Amino acid sequence: MKEGLPDLREIPSVVGGDPKQRTGIVVAKSIPAKKYGIQTGEPMAMALRKCPNLVVVPSDFRLYTENSLAFKAICRDYAPVVESFSIDEVFLDMTGTSLIYPDPIATAHQIKDKIHEELGFTVNVGISTNKLLAKMASDFEKPDKVHTLFPAEIPEKMWPLPIRDLLFLGKASEKKLQDFGIHTIGELAREKESTIQALLGEKTGRQLYQYARGIDNSPVLAQAEESKGFSVEKTFNDDIVSVEQVLPILLEQCDIVATRMRRKGKKCSCISVTFRTLDFKNRSHQTSLSSATDVTDEIYENARRLFLEFWKGQPLRLIGVALTGLTDESFEQMSLFEDTKKKEQRQKLDATLDAIRMKFGNDKITRASIMNSNTGMGRKAKAQMENETQKRNKTDKKD
């Protein structure tokens, strides 16, 4: 959203086609556009007949892909198993994380807020015991909401919905069910399964009948991160103009991607830094290393050198770091001029930080230089320290 222009989410707007020629199809629509009956995938001419004042913006698939990868990378920081459902939807299996994240609703808000803070867009989060119910919950009231749909909540929250809202129920099946007198998900759930199978076919009927009752036994399937590398980007709402502002953010990003990489047992031999200025053009520069590394400080030193070499002080709107040239070899080639003792100390520090984060969560420990900055992690760490201090002070007063 550019400054001075209306928020496309709050007006009838669509993405897709040529805004001048008014051709193509609708790729995405705002909630106000949906109220006009505009559907994803329909011709732009049809959408414009429904809403003559519709705002049309062109697609930018490079931008969508970049944001999709960054969004999914954040999700992987929280969940051991992440499955992509679409370019902007994922399933997170949080099994085994109850000690780190004991409150599912609080964790969902934490993930949602982190995505908004780092990437600048909002998401809905649905929470339940299976993929179907979590997906249904995520489609409740939007935007920027967290919803639950546990089995006990199905009669109240899901059954009153029209059958068209049931996941994977197409228009042909909807018409057959409506002609039979079934208009809500609850009516479908209360019908005999054999009746639904006779109407829709054995396979489709069984699946939709089970879905209407909240039954879905499909597992969340783990999908490996991009084999090409690990990356993170941050978009700024306000211009970043000083080195003092940029470098803590750059260190924070190096810390994030290096941690992800170590968790996969990889090392990188190439480091890239990308930044975007006010002309909305991305500039990327990379450097190759003499030997692969997974040490955060080494990655940051190279990223810092790259950035300072090519940045000419222009106001920044985005900065990112990517690690490529991955290897999982345990053998490490040492440079003749490398300080092996210093490197071992750095590796021990990284290993300690990784162990603490794995056990207690990513936000439980932060590097001092980041905490003293105005980055997202820095502000969060300082807030947590203040909360802990307040708790201790209250305890001391009671004693």
HELIX and SHEET records of a PDB file:
HELIX    1   1 LEU A    8  GLU A   10  5                                   3    
HELIX    2   2 ILE A   31  LYS A   34  1                                   4    
HELIX    3   3 MET A   44  LYS A   50  1                                   7    
HELIX    4   4 PHE A   61  ARG A   76  1                                  16    
HELIX    5   5 PRO A  104  LEU A  119  1                                  16    
HELIX    6   6 LYS A  131  SER A  138  1                                   8    
HELIX    7   7 PRO A  151  GLU A  153  5                                   3    
HELIX    8   8 ILE A  154  LYS A  157  1                                   4    
HELIX    9   9 ILE A  163  ASP A  165  5                                   3    
HELIX   10  10 LYS A  171  PHE A  180  1                                  10    
HELIX   11  11 ILE A  185  ARG A  190  1                                   6    
HELIX   12  12 GLU A  193  LEU A  200  1                                   8    
HELIX   13  13 GLU A  202  ALA A  212  1                                  11    
HELIX   14  14 VAL A  243  ARG A  263  1                                  21    
HELIX   15  15 THR A  296  PHE A  310  1                                  15    
HELIX   16  16 THR A  340  PHE A  360  1                                  21    
HELIX   17  17 ASN A  362  LYS A  364  5                                   3    
HELIX   18  18 ALA A  368  MET A  371  1                                   4    
HELIX   19  19 GLY A  376  LYS A  398  1                                  23    
SHEET    1   A 3 ALA A  28  LYS A  29  0                                        
SHEET    2   A 3 SER A  13  VAL A  15 -1                                        
SHEET    3   A 3 VAL A  55  VAL A  57  1                                        
SHEET    1   B 2 VAL A  81  SER A  86  0                                        
SHEET    2   B 2 GLU A  89  ASP A  93 -1                                        
SHEET    1   C 2 VAL A 125  ILE A 127  0                                        
SHEET    2   C 2 VAL A 146  THR A 148  1                                        
SHEET    1   D 4 GLY A 229  ILE A 240  0                                        
SHEET    2   D 4 LEU A 316  THR A 324 -1                                        
SHEET    3   D 4 CYS A 268  THR A 277 -1                                        
SHEET    4   D 4 ASN A 282  THR A 293 -1                                        
END                                                                             
